[in-house]
Amino acid sequence: MALQHVHDVANKFTYQILSHDTNGLGFDDVEVDFSTKYNMKVDQTISDVIERTWTERRRQNPRIFDGLKFRVHQLDQRGRHRRPLFRLGLTSYREYLGTNCSDQAPELRARGQREHGNPQIYLSDPLGVGAFVLTDDNKFILLERSHWCSEAQGLLDGPGGHAEPHMVSGLLENPEVDRSTCDAIRSEIFQSITREIVDEVNIPKCFLSEPRLLGIVFNHTTAWRCSLQFIVK
């Protein structure tokens, strides 16, 4: 994506505003293109690093577990109205810890740029979701992250997590997708942040507005892994 309206925060985050309207973008304002050809590139060297990293992380923290996630291959814009287009594949939490969160991440980015002109091609880059939850008295909800999670332990953050591939009916059984499958993935992206708020903050869904997409946050500390940032009232 041609990054417009990009801002850096303390050299740790870059964010791109997708909507200057405080109402944000809705379900019908974005598009998804899903294919397994958008999965990360892996060779034996990278597989070995992922396995070693996972084994060590599990030894340090047996509570973590693997699971499939959507992988961000490319963020693009389409059509006269420049609608955001998310090109997504599949990855896993194991791959994320073994690439984006590995001390090999800078070399993987340099290798990707050198060999393919794409610094993210050898990285997991799971799609995250996060939210600004705005209360009726104009306050934002922040949570303290658990001390047993794998990253940013004990820091303050808004509710968030991941869209889940297993929530899209038939996706994992049939890699050949059509327009309806891409629409279902798009729906899961928007529904996932509502689930995270309900689960993490314990606010019933009936009290929450529909999520609206404000922009994208790129985390430099995890090799430019990106999250979609929503607002929910």
N, C-alpha and C positions, 0 to 999 in steps of 0.2 A: 504494500500500500504506500502511495506517496504520502508521507507523514506531514500533515498540515496541522497548524495550531499545536505544535509539540512543545512541551515544557519539561525541563529537568528539575528534580528536587534533590538537593544535597548530593548530587552525583550517585544516588542510589536508585532513583526511580525516574522514569520518563512517562508522561501521560499524554495521550492524544484525545482531545475533545471531539466527539462525533456529533454532538448536538449543542448548539449555543442556546437553544430553547430549554429552559429549566424543566420543561415537561419531559425532555428526553425522547428517545426513539422507542416505538412499540414493536410488537411482533411483526407487523406487516411492513416495517421500515427496513428490515435487514434480510439478507439471503444467506443460505448455507449450501455449499457444494461439498459432499462427502465422498471419499474414495480411499481404499487401502493404498493406492499409489501415493497418498500423502503421508504415509507412515514414515518415521525416521529411517535413515540409512544405517545399517548395522553391519559390521564385519566382525571377524573373530576377536580382534584386539579389543574392540568396543564391548563385545559380549563378555569377555573376560573381566574387564573393568567393572561392568554392571554387576556381575555375579559376585566379585570380591567385595564391592561396596555394599551390596545388599546383605551379604553374609555378616559383615562387620556391623552394619546398622542394626540387624536383627539381634546380634549378640549384645549390643549396647542397650537395645530397647525391644524386648520381645513383644511388646504390645502393637507395634506397627504391622500392617498387613498389605499385601499386594492387591491390586485391582485395576481393571481397565479404565482408561480415561480417553477423552477426545484430545487429539493432538492438533495444534495449530500449525499448519503448513504455510499459509499465506493469508494476509489480510489485504483485501482489495476493495475497489469501489466499482460500481457498475451503473450504466445507464445515465440518462440525462440528469437525474436527480442525485447521482453519485451515492447510491445506496450502498452501505457496507456489505461486503461479501466475504464470508468466512470459509476458507478452504480447509477442511478438517479431515484428519485420518484418525488412527487409533494408536495409543501408547499405553503405558502402565506406570503405576507408582514405583515399581522396581526400577524401570528405565529412567524415571525422573531422578531418583536418588543417585543412580549410577552415572548420570550425565550432567544435568543442570546443577545438581548439588555436589558434584564430585570436584576434587581439586584438579581434575583433568579438563574441566569445562573450558578454561581459556584456550588450551591447546585444541580441543575439539572445535571451537569456534574458528580458530585460525586455520585449521585444516579444512573445514568446510568452505571457508572463503577462498582458500588457495586452490582447492580441487574442483569446486562447483560454483564459486561465486556466491555462495549462500552460507553465512556463518552459523545458521541454525540447523542445517540439514542432518548433522550427527547428534542432535539434541532431542530429548523427549518432548519438551515444550507442551505440557498438558494445559488445556484451557481451564483457567480458574474463573470463578464468579465471586463478586463481592458487592456489598451494598452500603449506601448511606441510608440508614433508617431514620427518618425525620418524624419526630413525635408531634402531637397536636400543639405542644407549647414550644415548638421550634428548637428542640434539642436533638442531637445525634446520639445514637446508642453505640457505645464502645464496649468491647469485651476484652478480658485478659486471657491471652492464649495459654493453653495448658503447658505445664512444664515437662510433660512427657511426649509432646508432639515433636516432629522431626526438624522443624525450623521455627525461628522467631519465637522461641519459648519465652513465656512470661511477658511478652510485649502486648500493648493495646492494639486492637484491630476492630474493624467492623465485622459483622456476620459475613460468612463466605464459605466457599468450598469448591465443588466441581459439578459440572453437568455429568450425568452418569450414562454411559452407553447401554448398560443393561436395562435401563428404563425405557428404551426405544424398542418396541415390540418387533421381533424378528431380525433385528440388525446383526446380531452376532451369529445367527444361523445362516444368513444369506448375505454374502459380501456384495452381491449385485444390487445396487440401490436405484430407486427411481425418485421422481419428484416428490411423491408422498412421503418417502423415507426422509428426505432432506427437510421437508416441512415438519416431520415428527421430531427430528433432531433440533431444529430451530425452536420448536415448542418446549422441548426438554431444557434447553438453555435458559429460557425465561422461567420455566416452572422450578428449575433447580434452586434459584436464589430464594424463591419463596419458601421452599422446603427448608433451606438452611436457616432462614430467619425463624421459622416455626420451631425447628429443632434446637437452635442455639439460644434463642431469646425467650422462647415459650410464649410467643404472642400468637393467638389463634389466627388462622388464615382469614377468617371472616372480617378481621379488623385491619387487614393489610390492603393497600391499593395494589393495582397491577404494577409489576416492575417496569421501569422505563430505563433504557440504556443511555448513559451519559457519555461514556468513553472507554478507553483502554489504558491500562497501567502496565508498563514493562518494568520488571524488577531486575535491576542490574546485579543484585547480590545472588540471584539464581540464573545467571547467564541469559538475561532478557526474556525470561518466562513471562507470559502475558496473562492478564485477567481482565474480564469485562466488568466494568463498574456501573452498577445500577443505582437508581434512587427509588425508595419505597416509602410511602407515607402511611 
